[in-house]
Amino acid sequence: MNTRPVIESSSTPVALSASFNQDASCFAVGLDTGFCIFNSEPCQLRVSRDFNAGIGAVSMLGKANFIALIGGGKLPKFPQNKVIIWDDAKQKVAIQLPVLTTVRGVKFSRSHIVVALQNSVRVYKFQSPPEVWAVFETADNPLGLCCLGPKTLAFPGRTPGQVQLVELSTGNVSIIPAHSSPLRALDISRDGEILATASDTGTLIRVFATSNCARIAELRRGVDHAVIFSVVISPSGELLAVTSDKSTLHIFDIPHPSKSTRSEATNATRRLTSQGGGGSPGLSDVEASQKWGVLGRIPLLPRVFSDIYSFASAHFEIGDEPVSGGSTPLNSPGDSGFRPPKGIIGWTSDHSVVVIGAGRDGRWERFIIAEGDDGKRYCVRDGWKRYLGIS
């Protein structure tokens, strides 16, 4: 018998999922009653739709009127084995994509709709009626990992830890042996030239050039195991942000295949002065070459002493709910094991990062990358808000 007292009423809003659009100018939240869309900077409600039923995941196409929806929550609005392309301008369903198993994730562009299932990825041409372009088998993909870039599509390979990289113009597939353990996070840069990956181990992030699948960087988050929440490349393609269940946001420099020097966005990071908006101090990590001082130059020592570490980091809020990675929950809030996604990253510029989380304590946090008087770069939180209930 369950004799535990009710802590919160059933009317308490719960964010089932949260995700950014392609340029992180907006983020969408799935609710037990419908969905909402917010501007990222500042955090303001843009659209609210009440279906009186649950939306488990929302995917946006920029700021266009088409929105991809998956049913979820205690009373799903749509079957969870169906992708709905919703025309918000006409307030009606434009396209329905039924599949045989539960949808784990969806991404779409003006030309393609990508549906991630537990063991496959289905790619459709975005038209009415939609046409199946290709179907790819994958390893188990409970988080629905897939990234749709301007020229390429990335998702797990058939072997855990591998990435399949598909060229959209030709359908050619390349296999990248990224990790020895299952994938936890993926991202493709906005120009499509860089792929970043993380695995279940949570210690290393690897960066690849999509043109030839060569590894161009290996970054160390830490030495102990962590659950990676999000790995996202900045607009310039020269910075990378990572969040994990350690409640830490890490910022790394990464090389860009077609750029020889750090971008003007990084050089122009604002000097660290007094910040408004209830800012909190960030952490200044030492540059990679100085992380371990002379130890990093001694031969035969473990590689942990010579690996590349983040140049700055900051604390973000997770709350006390059990959490999952990815932008969609692993189950519904009606289940005792509901794990809302946290630590979802959106770069609004090369010096501004927004981190959002779902659940009962849905939060928006904004961080800036700033240069201090000592010449070092810092990651500083300069604002936060609980977005549930904003009108």
N, C-alpha and C positions, 0 to 999 in steps of 0.2 A: 504494500500500500504506500502511495506517495503522500506523506504527511507534511512535506515541506511547505512553508507559508508562501503565498504569492507575493513576490517582491515588487513586481511592476504590473500595472494594469494592461489589459490586452490592447488598449488604445494608444499605448506608448509607441511612437513611430520607430521603425527599425529599417535601417538601410541594408538591403540584402546584398547589394553590389555597388561598386563605384568604378568609373573608368573615364579617362580623358578622350577628347577627340584628337585628331591628328596633330594639330599644332598646340594642344593643351590650352587653348583659349577658353574652353568650356569643359565641364565634367558632368556626366550623367549618373543618376542614382536610381537603382531599382528598389521599389518599396512593396510592402504587403498590399498596398492600395493602388499602385500605379507606378509612375516614374516622375522624376524631376530633373531639370537641367539647370545648372548654375554657371554663371561667369566665373572664371578662375581668378581674375584680378580686376576689381576686388571681388570677394566672394558674395555674389548676389544672385537671388533666384531669377531665372530667365523664363522657364516654362514649367508648369505643373499640370499633370494629367491624372485625374482620378478615375480609375476603372472599377473601383470597389473590388479589386482582385489583384493578385500578386504578379509582379514582374521581377524575375530572378536576375536578369542581365539586360543591359542596354548598351548598344554600340552606335556611335554617331558617325555621320559622314560630314566632317567639317561642321559648318553651321547650316547645312542644307536641311530641307524638310523631311528627308528620308531618315528613319531611325530603325535599327534592327532590335527586335525584342524577343526575349525568351521567357516563357512563363516560369513562375517560381513562388516561393512562400507557402503559407498555410493553405491558401485557396488560389492556385495558379489561374491567371487570366487565359493563358493558352497552354496547350499540351507541351511538356518539356522535351518532346521529340519533334518539335516544329519550330522553325525560324520564321518570324513575322517581320516583313518589311512594312513599317508603318509610315503612311504619308501624313505628317502632322499638319500640313496646310489644309488638307481635305478631311482630316480627322477620321481616317478609315484605313483599313488594311489594303496595301497595294499588291503585295506578293506573299504567298505562303510557300514554305519549303519544308514539307514533311520528310522525316528520315526514320530509320528503323530503331534507333537507340537514342538515349538522352543526349541532347546537345551540350557540349562542354564549353564551347566558346564560339564566337562569330566575329569576323572582321569583314569590312566591305569598302570598296572604292567605287568610282563612277563606272568601272568596267567589270569588276568581279565581286562575287560574294563568296567568302571562305567560311566553311562550317567545320569546326573541330569536334570530332566524336571521340569516344574512349580509345579506339584503335584505328582510326582513319581520319583523313581530311578530305572533304568534298569541296570542289571548286566549281562555281557556277558563273556563267556570263550574266551580268546584271542587265536583264531585259525581261519583258513580259510577253509570254511566259519565260521563266528562267531556263537556261540550257546548261546541262552538266558539261563542264569543260574537261575535268579530270578528277580521278579518285586515287588517293595515295594511302597505302597502309602505313601505320605508325606503331611504335611501341605504346604501352599504356600511357595515356595522356589525360589523367584526371583533372588537371588544371586547364585543359583546353588551350594549351600553348600554340600560338600561331602569330606570325607577324606579316603584315601585307605592306610592302614598300612600293615605291613608284614603278620599279622594274622587276622586283623579285618577291618571292614568297618563301618564308622560312617556317619550319615546324619540325617536330621530333622525327628522327629516322626510325627504321624498323628495329634497330638495335639501341637499347638504352644508352643515352649519352651522345648519340649521333644526331646531327641536324641535316635535314633535307632542304636544299636551297634550289628553288624552281625559278627558272627564267620565264617570265610571263609571256614574252614575245614569241618564244620558240617551244616552250614546254620542256627544255633540257633540264635535267636534274643533276645536281652535284651533291655528294655526300661529304660532310665535314665531321671527322671523329673528334668532337669538341671535348668530351669528358668521358671518364670511365664509369661514372654513376649517372642515374637518370637526370634529365634536365629539370631545372626548377624555374628558369626565367630566360626569356629571349627578347631581343630588340633589334630592329633595323633602323639605321639613321635615316633622317628625313630625305637625304639625297640618295639613299639606297646603296651607298658605297661601303658601309660598315655593318657588321653583325656582331652583337655582344651576347654572351651566353654565361649562365651559371648553373651549377648542378645541385643535387641534394646535399652534397658535402658542405657547401656554403663557404668555403675558404678562398677559392680562386674564381676570378671572372676572366674569361678569355675573349679576345677581340680579333675578328677576322676581316679581311678585305673580301667583299663579295665578288670582285672581278676575277680573282684567281683562287679564292678559298684559303689564302695564306694567312697564318696567324701573325698578327702584327703587334700584339701586346698580351701580357699575362699580368693580372693585377691581383694583389692579395688583400682581401677584406680583413682577415685575421688568421690566427692559428687554430682556434677552436671551432667546432661545428656550429653552424647557424642555419636557420631557415631563411633563405633569401625571399623577400617579398617582391622586389621590383628592381629591374636593371634597365636604365633608360639613358640614351645618348642625347647630348645637348643639340640645339639647332645647328651649331657650327660643325658638329661632329668631332670636336676636340676636347670635350669634357664628358664624363660619365658619372651618373649618380646611382647609388646602390642603397637599398634599405633591407633590414633584416629583423628577426625577432629579438635582437639585442637592443632594439629601440634606437639604433644609430643610423644616421644618414651619412654616407661617405661620398666624397667628391674626388674623382681622379682626373688627371690629365691623360689623354690618349692620343696616339699619332693618327693623323688622317692620311690615307694613301695618296691623295692628290695635293696635300699642303705640306710645305717643308718647315713652316714656323708656326708658332702659336697664333691663333686668330686675333684680330683686333678686339673681338669681344672679350677675350681673356685678358689682354693687355689693358683694356679699358675698365676693368673691374673697379668699382667705386672704392675710394679709400674709406676705411672703417672709422666713422665718426659716431656721435651719439645718435641712436636710432629711436624713433617713436614707435607707437603701437605695441607697447608691452614686450619689447624684444628681450631675448635671453642670450647670454654669451655663448659663442660657439667654441669649438675646440680647434686649436691649430696643430695639425699633425706636421711633423718635420718632413721636408722634401725627401723623396725616395733615397737619394744618394746619402742623406744624413740620418736616415731613420735609425740605423744601428751604429753610426759613426764609423770608427776604424774597423769594427767587426765585419761590416759589409764588404771590406776589401781583403779579408783574410781568406786564402784559398782553402778548400776542403771542408769549410764549415757548412752546416746544413743550409739549404737554399733559402730558408725562411729569413736569413740575415741579409740576403742580397735581393730579395723580391721587391717589386714596386708596390708601395703603399699609397693610401689616399693622402692628398695634400691638406685636406680639411675635413672635419666631421662635426656633426651636431646631433643632439638628442631630439627625437620626435616622440609623440605620445601614441602608445598602443592601447592603453586602458587595461582592464583586468579580464576581458573576454578571451576565451580560447580563439586563436586566430589561424587563418590559412594564408597561403600565398596566392598570387594571381589576382584578377579583378572580379572574379565571381566566387560565390560561396561554394563549399563542398557539399552542403545540404541545406535544408530550409530551416528557418528559425523556429518552426514548429517541432523540430527534432531536438532531443536533448544534447546532441553533439554539434549543434550549429556553430560554424567557425567563419565569421565574417572576414573578408579580406582587409588588410591594413597596409600602410606604408606604400601606397600607390603613388608613383612619381609622375609629375608633369613639369617639363622645362618650359616656362613662358618666355624666357630669353636665356642668354648664356650667363647671366648674373642673377637669375631669379628662378627658384625651384619651389613648386607647390607640392605638398604631400597630403594625401587624403586617405581616410579610412572609413569603412562601413561599420555596421553593427548598431547597437543602441546608443553608443557614444560616437556618432559620426563626426569626425573633425576635419577641418581644413587648416593647414599650417603653411606659412610662407617663409622661405629662407632666402637670404641673399648671399652671394659670393662676393666678398669685399676684401680689399687690401688694407692692412693695418699700417700704422706708422713705422713698424719694424720691417716693412716690405713683404711680410708673409701674407698669404691669402687665408681668409677665415670663412667659415660657414656660420651665419648668424640668423637665428629666427627673429623676424621682426613683426610677426602677427599671427594670430590663430583665432578660430571661431568654431563653435558647434553649429553645423549648417542645418541640422534637422529642426524644423519648425520655423525657418526663416520665411518671411512672406514679403 
